[in-house]
Amino acid sequence: GGGLANQMSGNAYNSAIGGGKTNRIGGNAGNAAIGGGASNVISGTNTAQSTIGGGYANTISGTMATIPGGYYNTATGDYSFAAGTQAKANHTGAFVCGDSTLADFASTGNNQFLIRAGGRVGIGTNAPAAQLDVASGGSLQLRLNQTNVNDYARLEMTAGGAPSQSWDVAA
């Protein structure tokens, strides 16, 4: 569509690069798209229907994976999503979002939802007062539901992950 030194090769049928610079679609990347940005790559043994919106140096090697933009993100897992800075969706179905920290933040298993947010995470609030702040105007702010009726619902709080420094609440 435009830009400078963009390249499509291999089996990249019905694919498109909208613009930007030095973006590349190759391998078996049919129906793939890169919107713009620079040095973004979709390439691998089966990267069909994958999309990079823009950003810099993002790489997809998974089937139907998505990187909306950002910096040095990778989506190697099939059906994975990586956004932000150095987010690494390395597993099938992984959703990884990294803040602006210049360090890798990677999935460790399939179907994970991971957020690195040094400025805190707010649900129902835009001014979180803790690393995770859940706010609600209703009577219920947090619910844990054990779906195995042969087990019990349990909340565990630890200091440094040490079992000797933990507090359990169970029902």
TIVEXVEX-115186 format. One record per residue (C-alpha): residue in one letter; x, y, z. Coordinates in steps of 0.25 Angstrom, whole numbers, padded with zeros to 4 digits. Example, Ala and Ser with C-alpha at 12.3 -4.5 7.8 and 13.67 -1.06 7.14 Angstrom:
BEGIN
<r><code>a</code><c1>0049</c1><c2>-0018</c2><c3>0031</c3></r>
<r><code>s</code><c1>0055</c1><c2>-0004</c2><c3>0029</c3></r>
# end
This chain:
BEGIN
<r><code>g</code><c1>0000</c1><c2>0000</c2><c3>0000</c3></r>
<r><code>g</code><c1>0011</c1><c2>0010</c2><c3>0002</c3></r>
<r><code>g</code><c1>0024</c1><c2>0012</c2><c3>0011</c3></r>
<r><code>l</code><c1>0038</c1><c2>0009</c2><c3>0009</c3></r>
<r><code>a</code><c1>0045</c1><c2>-0005</c2><c3>0007</c3></r>
<r><code>n</code><c1>0033</c1><c2>-0013</c2><c3>0011</c3></r>
<r><code>q</code><c1>0033</c1><c2>-0028</c2><c3>0006</c3></r>
<r><code>m</code><c1>0024</c1><c2>-0039</c2><c3>0004</c3></r>
<r><code>s</code><c1>0029</c1><c2>-0053</c2><c3>0000</c3></r>
<r><code>g</code><c1>0027</c1><c2>-0068</c2><c3>0002</c3></r>
<r><code>n</code><c1>0012</c1><c2>-0072</c2><c3>0002</c3></r>
<r><code>a</code><c1>0007</c1><c2>-0059</c2><c3>0007</c3></r>
<r><code>y</code><c1>-0006</c1><c2>-0059</c2><c3>-0002</c3></r>
<r><code>n</code><c1>-0017</c1><c2>-0049</c2><c3>0000</c3></r>
<r><code>s</code><c1>-0008</c1><c2>-0042</c2><c3>0010</c3></r>
<r><code>a</code><c1>-0005</c1><c2>-0027</c2><c3>0011</c3></r>
<r><code>i</code><c1>0005</c1><c2>-0017</c2><c3>0017</c3></r>
<r><code>g</code><c1>-0002</c1><c2>-0003</c2><c3>0018</c3></r>
<r><code>g</code><c1>0010</c1><c2>0005</c2><c3>0020</c3></r>
<r><code>g</code><c1>0022</c1><c2>0008</c2><c3>0029</c3></r>
<r><code>k</code><c1>0037</c1><c2>0004</c2><c3>0027</c3></r>
<r><code>t</code><c1>0044</c1><c2>-0010</c2><c3>0026</c3></r>
<r><code>n</code><c1>0031</c1><c2>-0018</c2><c3>0030</c3></r>
<r><code>r</code><c1>0031</c1><c2>-0032</c2><c3>0025</c3></r>
<r><code>i</code><c1>0021</c1><c2>-0043</c2><c3>0023</c3></r>
<r><code>g</code><c1>0026</c1><c2>-0056</c2><c3>0019</c3></r>
<r><code>g</code><c1>0026</c1><c2>-0071</c2><c3>0021</c3></r>
<r><code>n</code><c1>0012</c1><c2>-0077</c2><c3>0021</c3></r>
<r><code>a</code><c1>0005</c1><c2>-0064</c2><c3>0024</c3></r>
<r><code>g</code><c1>-0008</c1><c2>-0064</c2><c3>0016</c3></r>
<r><code>n</code><c1>-0018</c1><c2>-0054</c2><c3>0019</c3></r>
<r><code>a</code><c1>-0009</c1><c2>-0046</c2><c3>0028</c3></r>
<r><code>a</code><c1>-0007</c1><c2>-0031</c2><c3>0030</c3></r>
<r><code>i</code><c1>0002</c1><c2>-0021</c2><c3>0035</c3></r>
<r><code>g</code><c1>-0004</c1><c2>-0007</c2><c3>0037</c3></r>
<r><code>g</code><c1>0009</c1><c2>0001</c2><c3>0038</c3></r>
<r><code>g</code><c1>0020</c1><c2>0004</c2><c3>0047</c3></r>
<r><code>a</code><c1>0035</c1><c2>-0001</c2><c3>0045</c3></r>
<r><code>s</code><c1>0042</c1><c2>-0014</c2><c3>0045</c3></r>
<r><code>n</code><c1>0030</c1><c2>-0022</c2><c3>0048</c3></r>
<r><code>v</code><c1>0030</c1><c2>-0037</c2><c3>0043</c3></r>
<r><code>i</code><c1>0019</c1><c2>-0047</c2><c3>0041</c3></r>
<r><code>s</code><c1>0026</c1><c2>-0060</c2><c3>0037</c3></r>
<r><code>g</code><c1>0026</c1><c2>-0075</c2><c3>0041</c3></r>
<r><code>t</code><c1>0022</c1><c2>-0089</c2><c3>0037</c3></r>
<r><code>n</code><c1>0007</c1><c2>-0085</c2><c3>0039</c3></r>
<r><code>t</code><c1>0004</c1><c2>-0070</c2><c3>0042</c3></r>
<r><code>a</code><c1>-0009</c1><c2>-0069</c2><c3>0034</c3></r>
<r><code>q</code><c1>-0019</c1><c2>-0059</c2><c3>0038</c3></r>
<r><code>s</code><c1>-0009</c1><c2>-0051</c2><c3>0047</c3></r>
<r><code>t</code><c1>-0009</c1><c2>-0036</c2><c3>0049</c3></r>
<r><code>i</code><c1>0001</c1><c2>-0026</c2><c3>0054</c3></r>
<r><code>g</code><c1>-0005</c1><c2>-0012</c2><c3>0055</c3></r>
<r><code>g</code><c1>0008</c1><c2>-0004</c2><c3>0055</c3></r>
<r><code>g</code><c1>0018</c1><c2>-0001</c2><c3>0065</c3></r>
<r><code>y</code><c1>0033</c1><c2>-0005</c2><c3>0064</c3></r>
<r><code>a</code><c1>0040</c1><c2>-0018</c2><c3>0063</c3></r>
<r><code>n</code><c1>0028</c1><c2>-0027</c2><c3>0067</c3></r>
<r><code>t</code><c1>0028</c1><c2>-0041</c2><c3>0062</c3></r>
<r><code>i</code><c1>0017</c1><c2>-0052</c2><c3>0060</c3></r>
<r><code>s</code><c1>0020</c1><c2>-0066</c2><c3>0057</c3></r>
<r><code>g</code><c1>0007</c1><c2>-0072</c2><c3>0062</c3></r>
<r><code>t</code><c1>-0006</c1><c2>-0075</c2><c3>0055</c3></r>
<r><code>m</code><c1>-0017</c1><c2>-0064</c2><c3>0056</c3></r>
<r><code>a</code><c1>-0009</c1><c2>-0056</c2><c3>0066</c3></r>
<r><code>t</code><c1>-0010</c1><c2>-0041</c2><c3>0068</c3></r>
<r><code>i</code><c1>-0001</c1><c2>-0030</c2><c3>0072</c3></r>
<r><code>p</code><c1>-0008</c1><c2>-0017</c2><c3>0072</c3></r>
<r><code>g</code><c1>0005</c1><c2>-0009</c2><c3>0073</c3></r>
<r><code>g</code><c1>0015</c1><c2>-0005</c2><c3>0083</c3></r>
<r><code>y</code><c1>0030</c1><c2>-0009</c2><c3>0084</c3></r>
<r><code>y</code><c1>0037</c1><c2>-0022</c2><c3>0083</c3></r>
<r><code>n</code><c1>0025</c1><c2>-0031</c2><c3>0085</c3></r>
<r><code>t</code><c1>0024</c1><c2>-0045</c2><c3>0080</c3></r>
<r><code>a</code><c1>0012</c1><c2>-0054</c2><c3>0078</c3></r>
<r><code>t</code><c1>0018</c1><c2>-0068</c2><c3>0076</c3></r>
<r><code>g</code><c1>0006</c1><c2>-0076</c2><c3>0081</c3></r>
<r><code>d</code><c1>-0006</c1><c2>-0079</c2><c3>0072</c3></r>
<r><code>y</code><c1>-0018</c1><c2>-0070</c2><c3>0075</c3></r>
<r><code>s</code><c1>-0009</c1><c2>-0061</c2><c3>0084</c3></r>
<r><code>f</code><c1>-0009</c1><c2>-0046</c2><c3>0087</c3></r>
<r><code>a</code><c1>0003</c1><c2>-0037</c2><c3>0091</c3></r>
<r><code>a</code><c1>0002</c1><c2>-0022</c2><c3>0093</c3></r>
<r><code>g</code><c1>0010</c1><c2>-0011</c2><c3>0100</c3></r>
<r><code>t</code><c1>0025</c1><c2>-0013</c2><c3>0102</c3></r>
<r><code>q</code><c1>0033</c1><c2>-0026</c2><c3>0101</c3></r>
<r><code>a</code><c1>0020</c1><c2>-0034</c2><c3>0103</c3></r>
<r><code>k</code><c1>0023</c1><c2>-0049</c2><c3>0099</c3></r>
<r><code>a</code><c1>0011</c1><c2>-0057</c2><c3>0097</c3></r>
<r><code>n</code><c1>0018</c1><c2>-0070</c2><c3>0095</c3></r>
<r><code>h</code><c1>0007</c1><c2>-0080</c2><c3>0097</c3></r>
<r><code>t</code><c1>-0006</c1><c2>-0084</c2><c3>0090</c3></r>
<r><code>g</code><c1>-0017</c1><c2>-0074</c2><c3>0094</c3></r>
<r><code>a</code><c1>-0008</c1><c2>-0065</c2><c3>0103</c3></r>
<r><code>f</code><c1>-0012</c1><c2>-0051</c2><c3>0105</c3></r>
<r><code>v</code><c1>0000</c1><c2>-0043</c2><c3>0110</c3></r>
<r><code>c</code><c1>0000</c1><c2>-0027</c2><c3>0112</c3></r>
<r><code>g</code><c1>0013</c1><c2>-0020</c2><c3>0116</c3></r>
<r><code>d</code><c1>0014</c1><c2>-0006</c2><c3>0122</c3></r>
<r><code>s</code><c1>0026</c1><c2>0003</c2><c3>0117</c3></r>
<r><code>t</code><c1>0036</c1><c2>-0005</c2><c3>0125</c3></r>
<r><code>l</code><c1>0048</c1><c2>-0009</c2><c3>0116</c3></r>
<r><code>a</code><c1>0048</c1><c2>-0024</c2><c3>0120</c3></r>
<r><code>d</code><c1>0042</c1><c2>-0036</c2><c3>0115</c3></r>
<r><code>f</code><c1>0029</c1><c2>-0040</c2><c3>0121</c3></r>
<r><code>a</code><c1>0025</c1><c2>-0054</c2><c3>0116</c3></r>
<r><code>s</code><c1>0014</c1><c2>-0065</c2><c3>0117</c3></r>
<r><code>t</code><c1>0018</c1><c2>-0078</c2><c3>0124</c3></r>
<r><code>g</code><c1>0006</c1><c2>-0086</c2><c3>0119</c3></r>
<r><code>n</code><c1>-0006</c1><c2>-0087</c2><c3>0110</c3></r>
<r><code>n</code><c1>-0018</c1><c2>-0079</c2><c3>0111</c3></r>
<r><code>q</code><c1>-0012</c1><c2>-0069</c2><c3>0121</c3></r>
<r><code>f</code><c1>-0017</c1><c2>-0054</c2><c3>0123</c3></r>
<r><code>l</code><c1>-0005</c1><c2>-0046</c2><c3>0128</c3></r>
<r><code>i</code><c1>-0003</c1><c2>-0031</c2><c3>0131</c3></r>
<r><code>r</code><c1>0009</c1><c2>-0024</c2><c3>0135</c3></r>
<r><code>a</code><c1>0005</c1><c2>-0010</c2><c3>0140</c3></r>
<r><code>g</code><c1>0015</c1><c2>-0003</c2><c3>0149</c3></r>
<r><code>g</code><c1>0005</c1><c2>0008</c2><c3>0151</c3></r>
<r><code>r</code><c1>-0005</c1><c2>-0002</c2><c3>0157</c3></r>
<r><code>v</code><c1>-0018</c1><c2>-0008</c2><c3>0152</c3></r>
<r><code>g</code><c1>-0032</c1><c2>-0002</c2><c3>0154</c3></r>
<r><code>i</code><c1>-0045</c1><c2>-0009</c2><c3>0152</c3></r>
<r><code>g</code><c1>-0056</c1><c2>0000</c2><c3>0154</c3></r>
<r><code>t</code><c1>-0047</c1><c2>0011</c2><c3>0157</c3></r>
<r><code>n</code><c1>-0037</c1><c2>0020</c2><c3>0150</c3></r>
<r><code>a</code><c1>-0029</c1><c2>0024</c2><c3>0162</c3></r>
<r><code>p</code><c1>-0025</c1><c2>0010</c2><c3>0168</c3></r>
<r><code>a</code><c1>-0019</c1><c2>0011</c2><c3>0182</c3></r>
<r><code>a</code><c1>-0013</c1><c2>-0003</c2><c3>0182</c3></r>
<r><code>q</code><c1>-0006</c1><c2>-0012</c2><c3>0172</c3></r>
<r><code>l</code><c1>-0020</c1><c2>-0017</c2><c3>0169</c3></r>
<r><code>d</code><c1>-0031</c1><c2>-0009</c2><c3>0173</c3></r>
<r><code>v</code><c1>-0046</c1><c2>-0014</c2><c3>0171</c3></r>
<r><code>a</code><c1>-0056</c1><c2>-0003</c2><c3>0173</c3></r>
<r><code>s</code><c1>-0071</c1><c2>-0005</c2><c3>0173</c3></r>
<r><code>g</code><c1>-0083</c1><c2>0003</c2><c3>0176</c3></r>
<r><code>g</code><c1>-0091</c1><c2>-0010</c2><c3>0179</c3></r>
<r><code>s</code><c1>-0090</c1><c2>-0019</c2><c3>0192</c3></r>
<r><code>l</code><c1>-0081</c1><c2>-0029</c2><c3>0185</c3></r>
<r><code>q</code><c1>-0067</c1><c2>-0025</c2><c3>0181</c3></r>
<r><code>l</code><c1>-0060</c1><c2>-0039</c2><c3>0179</c3></r>
<r><code>r</code><c1>-0065</c1><c2>-0053</c2><c3>0178</c3></r>
<r><code>l</code><c1>-0058</c1><c2>-0066</c2><c3>0178</c3></r>
<r><code>n</code><c1>-0066</c1><c2>-0077</c2><c3>0173</c3></r>
<r><code>q</code><c1>-0061</c1><c2>-0092</c2><c3>0174</c3></r>
<r><code>t</code><c1>-0068</c1><c2>-0099</c2><c3>0163</c3></r>
<r><code>n</code><c1>-0063</c1><c2>-0113</c2><c3>0169</c3></r>
<r><code>v</code><c1>-0074</c1><c2>-0116</c2><c3>0179</c3></r>
<r><code>n</code><c1>-0065</c1><c2>-0126</c2><c3>0186</c3></r>
<r><code>d</code><c1>-0055</c1><c2>-0115</c2><c3>0189</c3></r>
<r><code>y</code><c1>-0055</c1><c2>-0102</c2><c3>0197</c3></r>
<r><code>a</code><c1>-0053</c1><c2>-0088</c2><c3>0193</c3></r>
<r><code>r</code><c1>-0040</c1><c2>-0082</c2><c3>0198</c3></r>
<r><code>l</code><c1>-0033</c1><c2>-0069</c2><c3>0198</c3></r>
<r><code>e</code><c1>-0018</c1><c2>-0070</c2><c3>0201</c3></r>
<r><code>m</code><c1>-0009</c1><c2>-0058</c2><c3>0204</c3></r>
<r><code>t</code><c1>0006</c1><c2>-0060</c2><c3>0206</c3></r>
<r><code>a</code><c1>0018</c1><c2>-0051</c2><c3>0208</c3></r>
<r><code>g</code><c1>0029</c1><c2>-0055</c2><c3>0198</c3></r>
<r><code>g</code><c1>0021</c1><c2>-0067</c2><c3>0194</c3></r>
<r><code>a</code><c1>0026</c1><c2>-0074</c2><c3>0207</c3></r>
<r><code>p</code><c1>0016</c1><c2>-0084</c2><c3>0212</c3></r>
<r><code>s</code><c1>0021</c1><c2>-0081</c2><c3>0226</c3></r>
<r><code>q</code><c1>0017</c1><c2>-0066</c2><c3>0224</c3></r>
<r><code>s</code><c1>0003</c1><c2>-0068</c2><c3>0219</c3></r>
<r><code>w</code><c1>-0012</c1><c2>-0066</c2><c3>0223</c3></r>
<r><code>d</code><c1>-0023</c1><c2>-0075</c2><c3>0218</c3></r>
<r><code>v</code><c1>-0038</c1><c2>-0072</c2><c3>0218</c3></r>
<r><code>a</code><c1>-0046</c1><c2>-0083</c2><c3>0214</c3></r>
<r><code>a</code><c1>-0061</c1><c2>-0087</c2><c3>0213</c3></r>
# end
